[in-house]
Amino acid sequence: RGRARRAQGIIDLISVDLSEPYSIFTYRYFINQWPQLCFVALAPCAAEGGAAGEAPGGEEVVGVIVCKQDVHRSGRTRGYIAMLAVHHSMRKRGMGSRLVSSAVLAMRQGGCDEAVLETEATNIGEPPRCDPTHRPLSGTCPGRVRDMSET
């Protein structure tokens, strides 16, 4: 039941900023095949309850990155960042950078030679706040990042 609620929290968060909806099967494809490359950031729910019907005192999904890895036609093992979302109330705190750093590290540990992220041409988010080594330059990130294989 908690896992289903967390999955709904992921879907709800990602759906806010998507130009096109994904089916539940798309989420399952990534999360079930590559749980070690999918991370969620959790924060305590507000007193009145949190996202996706979480009870007060529980945790809600406030950030998520969903990835995969496979062998590209070039022969290189490639990591692919399929979805990245941070709740609007948690933005500009380095959470997106932390999620990307966690995913890229897991990709490296899984043997990836490179990682790619596609974004829409209309993406108006702020430029990344990281140096070339992908370390956040500033900001704090309350909450915790958790590997989906731990759930």
C-alpha atoms as a printed R data frame, in Angstrom:
    type eleno elety resid chain resno      x      y       z
1   ATOM     1    CA   ARG     A     1  0.000  0.000   0.000
2   ATOM     2    CA   GLY     A     2  2.825  2.438   0.875
3   ATOM     3    CA   ARG     A     3  4.630  1.563  -2.352
4   ATOM     4    CA   ALA     A     4  1.496  2.259  -4.407
5   ATOM     5    CA   ARG     A     5  1.027  5.582  -2.607
6   ATOM     6    CA   ARG     A     6  4.675  6.492  -3.275
7   ATOM     7    CA   ALA     A     7  4.243  5.567  -6.954
8   ATOM     8    CA   GLN     A     8  1.191  7.831  -7.137
9   ATOM     9    CA   GLY     A     9  3.221 10.625  -5.512
10  ATOM    10    CA   ILE     A    10  5.878 10.196  -8.222
11  ATOM    11    CA   ILE     A    11  3.268 10.294 -10.992
12  ATOM    12    CA   ASP     A    12  1.546 13.335  -9.492
13  ATOM    13    CA   LEU     A    13  4.814 15.253  -9.146
14  ATOM    14    CA   ILE     A    14  6.045 14.499 -12.660
15  ATOM    15    CA   SER     A    15  2.647 15.166 -14.251
16  ATOM    16    CA   VAL     A    16  2.569 18.776 -13.038
17  ATOM    17    CA   ASP     A    17  5.183 19.994 -15.535
18  ATOM    18    CA   LEU     A    18  4.845 17.480 -18.377
19  ATOM    19    CA   SER     A    19  3.745 18.564 -21.831
20  ATOM    20    CA   GLU     A    20  2.343 15.090 -22.447
21  ATOM    21    CA   PRO     A    21  1.069 12.522 -19.954
22  ATOM    22    CA   TYR     A    22  2.805  9.188 -19.418
23  ATOM    23    CA   SER     A    23  0.845  6.026 -18.781
24  ATOM    24    CA   ILE     A    24  1.364  3.988 -15.623
25  ATOM    25    CA   PHE     A    25  3.126  1.433 -17.813
26  ATOM    26    CA   THR     A    26  5.870  3.939 -18.702
27  ATOM    27    CA   TYR     A    27  6.617  4.528 -15.022
28  ATOM    28    CA   ARG     A    28  6.565  0.797 -14.299
29  ATOM    29    CA   TYR     A    29  8.926  0.131 -17.223
30  ATOM    30    CA   PHE     A    30 11.636  2.377 -15.785
31  ATOM    31    CA   ILE     A    31 11.137  1.765 -12.069
32  ATOM    32    CA   ASN     A    32 10.806 -2.023 -12.319
33  ATOM    33    CA   GLN     A    33 13.704 -2.485 -14.780
34  ATOM    34    CA   TRP     A    34 16.172 -0.015 -13.211
35  ATOM    35    CA   PRO     A    35 15.164  0.652  -9.582
36  ATOM    36    CA   GLN     A    36 18.831  1.340  -8.736
37  ATOM    37    CA   LEU     A    37 18.708  4.312 -11.143
38  ATOM    38    CA   CYS     A    38 15.478  5.833  -9.812
39  ATOM    39    CA   PHE     A    39 15.593  8.086  -6.764
40  ATOM    40    CA   VAL     A    40 12.994  9.936  -4.735
41  ATOM    41    CA   ALA     A    41 13.448 12.819  -2.324
42  ATOM    42    CA   LEU     A    42 11.120 12.601   0.648
43  ATOM    43    CA   ALA     A    43 10.096 15.253   3.140
44  ATOM    44    CA   PRO     A    44  7.847 15.101   6.194
45  ATOM    45    CA   CYS     A    45  4.203 15.735   5.410
46  ATOM    46    CA   ALA     A    46  2.581 18.925   6.605
47  ATOM    47    CA   ALA     A    47  0.185 18.699   9.544
48  ATOM    48    CA   GLU     A    48 -2.830 18.695   7.229
49  ATOM    49    CA   GLY     A    49 -1.504 15.745   5.241
50  ATOM    50    CA   GLY     A    50  0.749 15.653   2.257
51  ATOM    51    CA   ALA     A    51  0.724 14.916  -1.425
52  ATOM    52    CA   ALA     A    52 -0.998 11.833  -2.765
53  ATOM    53    CA   GLY     A    53 -3.005 11.384   0.438
54  ATOM    54    CA   GLU     A    54 -0.078 10.789   2.786
55  ATOM    55    CA   ALA     A    55 -1.039 10.877   6.430
56  ATOM    56    CA   PRO     A    56  0.304 13.574   8.757
57  ATOM    57    CA   GLY     A    57  3.613 12.446  10.200
58  ATOM    58    CA   GLY     A    58  4.399 10.430   7.077
59  ATOM    59    CA   GLU     A    59  6.576 11.378   4.134
60  ATOM    60    CA   GLU     A    60  5.701 12.773   0.747
61  ATOM    61    CA   VAL     A    61  7.552 12.717  -2.575
62  ATOM    62    CA   VAL     A    62  9.048 16.167  -3.236
63  ATOM    63    CA   GLY     A    63 11.625 15.200  -5.863
64  ATOM    64    CA   VAL     A    64 12.178 12.337  -8.275
65  ATOM    65    CA   ILE     A    65 14.563 11.221 -10.991
66  ATOM    66    CA   VAL     A    66 13.763  8.218 -13.192
67  ATOM    67    CA   CYS     A    67 16.540  6.743 -15.336
68  ATOM    68    CA   LYS     A    68 17.666  3.713 -17.302
69  ATOM    69    CA   GLN     A    69 20.826  2.337 -18.837
70  ATOM    70    CA   ASP     A    70 21.486  0.333 -21.959
71  ATOM    71    CA   VAL     A    71 24.025 -0.161 -24.693
72  ATOM    72    CA   HIS     A    72 23.779  2.622 -27.266
73  ATOM    73    CA   ARG     A    73 24.231  1.929 -30.978
74  ATOM    74    CA   SER     A    74 27.715  3.453 -30.588
75  ATOM    75    CA   GLY     A    75 28.588  0.474 -28.379
76  ATOM    76    CA   ARG     A    76 28.935  2.620 -25.254
77  ATOM    77    CA   THR     A    77 26.893  1.902 -22.145
78  ATOM    78    CA   ARG     A    78 24.654  4.941 -21.789
79  ATOM    79    CA   GLY     A    79 22.636  6.204 -18.890
80  ATOM    80    CA   TYR     A    80 19.455  8.051 -19.769
81  ATOM    81    CA   ILE     A    81 17.619 10.471 -17.500
82  ATOM    82    CA   ALA     A    82 14.000 10.061 -18.528
83  ATOM    83    CA   MET     A    83 12.226 12.179 -15.919
84  ATOM    84    CA   LEU     A    84 13.336 14.729 -13.344
85  ATOM    85    CA   ALA     A    85 10.948 16.751 -11.194
86  ATOM    86    CA   VAL     A    86 11.136 18.778  -7.996
87  ATOM    87    CA   HIS     A    87  8.071 20.124  -6.184
88  ATOM    88    CA   HIS     A    88  7.758 23.883  -6.696
89  ATOM    89    CA   SER     A    89  8.041 24.528  -2.950
90  ATOM    90    CA   MET     A    90 11.435 22.766  -2.848
91  ATOM    91    CA   ARG     A    91 13.077 24.360  -5.885
92  ATOM    92    CA   LYS     A    92 16.240 26.491  -5.768
93  ATOM    93    CA   ARG     A    93 17.627 24.443  -2.873
94  ATOM    94    CA   GLY     A    94 19.879 22.080  -4.817
95  ATOM    95    CA   MET     A    95 17.498 19.124  -4.723
96  ATOM    96    CA   GLY     A    96 17.524 18.614  -8.499
97  ATOM    97    CA   SER     A    97 21.327 18.699  -8.484
98  ATOM    98    CA   ARG     A    98 21.415 16.138  -5.679
99  ATOM    99    CA   LEU     A    99 19.040 13.842  -7.526
100 ATOM   100    CA   VAL     A   100 21.097 14.095 -10.728
101 ATOM   101    CA   SER     A   101 24.347 13.520  -8.805
102 ATOM   102    CA   SER     A   102 22.884 10.411  -7.137
103 ATOM   103    CA   ALA     A   103 21.670  9.033 -10.463
104 ATOM   104    CA   VAL     A   104 24.920  9.749 -12.332
105 ATOM   105    CA   LEU     A   105 26.962  8.112  -9.559
106 ATOM   106    CA   ALA     A   106 24.715  5.016  -9.732
107 ATOM   107    CA   MET     A   107 25.121  4.998 -13.519
108 ATOM   108    CA   ARG     A   108 28.920  5.110 -13.174
109 ATOM   109    CA   GLN     A   109 28.820  2.299 -10.626
110 ATOM   110    CA   GLY     A   110 26.635  0.336 -13.053
111 ATOM   111    CA   GLY     A   111 29.218  0.670 -15.828
112 ATOM   112    CA   CYS     A   112 27.854  3.598 -17.816
113 ATOM   113    CA   ASP     A   113 30.323  5.467 -20.002
114 ATOM   114    CA   GLU     A   114 28.060  8.476 -20.431
115 ATOM   115    CA   ALA     A   115 24.737  9.929 -19.312
116 ATOM   116    CA   VAL     A   116 22.226 11.903 -21.342
117 ATOM   117    CA   LEU     A   117 19.300 14.113 -20.434
118 ATOM   118    CA   GLU     A   118 16.766 15.285 -22.945
119 ATOM   119    CA   THR     A   119 14.778 18.390 -22.186
120 ATOM   120    CA   GLU     A   120 12.036 20.205 -23.991
121 ATOM   121    CA   ALA     A   121 12.979 23.299 -25.973
122 ATOM   122    CA   THR     A   122 10.427 25.238 -23.943
123 ATOM   123    CA   ASN     A   123 12.020 24.327 -20.591
124 ATOM   124    CA   ILE     A   124 12.254 27.641 -18.741
125 ATOM   125    CA   GLY     A   125 13.836 26.378 -15.533
126 ATOM   126    CA   GLU     A   126 16.921 28.074 -14.185
127 ATOM   127    CA   PRO     A   127 20.335 26.999 -15.477
128 ATOM   128    CA   PRO     A   128 21.971 24.251 -13.420
129 ATOM   129    CA   ARG     A   129 23.812 25.492 -10.355
130 ATOM   130    CA   CYS     A   130 26.723 23.075 -10.555
131 ATOM   131    CA   ASP     A   131 30.314 23.123 -11.573
132 ATOM   132    CA   PRO     A   132 31.654 20.919 -14.412
133 ATOM   133    CA   THR     A   133 32.149 18.026 -11.968
134 ATOM   134    CA   HIS     A   134 28.398 18.159 -11.213
135 ATOM   135    CA   ARG     A   135 28.814 19.240  -7.606
136 ATOM   136    CA   PRO     A   136 26.199 21.746  -6.452
137 ATOM   137    CA   LEU     A   137 27.668 25.210  -6.006
138 ATOM   138    CA   SER     A   138 25.199 26.407  -3.407
139 ATOM   139    CA   GLY     A   139 21.883 25.702  -1.746
140 ATOM   140    CA   THR     A   140 20.626 23.280   0.828
141 ATOM   141    CA   CYS     A   141 18.392 20.316   0.311
142 ATOM   142    CA   PRO     A   142 16.188 19.317   3.224
143 ATOM   143    CA   GLY     A   143 14.725 15.860   3.103
144 ATOM   144    CA   ARG     A   144 16.498 12.743   1.966
145 ATOM   145    CA   VAL     A   145 17.189 11.066  -1.335
146 ATOM   146    CA   ARG     A   146 16.350  7.388  -1.499
147 ATOM   147    CA   ASP     A   147 17.123  4.680  -4.071
148 ATOM   148    CA   MET     A   148 13.866  3.142  -5.354
149 ATOM   149    CA   SER     A   149 15.302 -0.352  -4.834
150 ATOM   150    CA   GLU     A   150 15.150  0.359  -1.063
151 ATOM   151    CA   THR     A   151 11.336  0.655  -1.065
